[in-house]
Amino acid sequence: MLLAEAAASAASKFNTFDIFMILFTLLILIGTIRLIRQPVKNKFAIGFSIVCLLVFLLSDYAMVQNWLS
């Protein structure tokens, strides 16, 4: 009986949206790498993608910390 109550009260901290966050982060990382490797560099696009990548990495870090707590 105690195990059933513990299982019912412990809700999962994993959300389906977390998978999409990780996939978007990987997609932004691939795009940033491709922008940096181009022979003609678009500095605005590189800067914007680096800022987006940092924001997504920070949110992924917070998401994983939520899983572990």
Secondary structure, DSSP 8 states (H G I E B T S, - for coil): -HHHHHHHH------THHHHHHHHHHHHHHHHHHHHH-SS--HHHHHHHHHHHHHHHHHHHHHHHHHH-
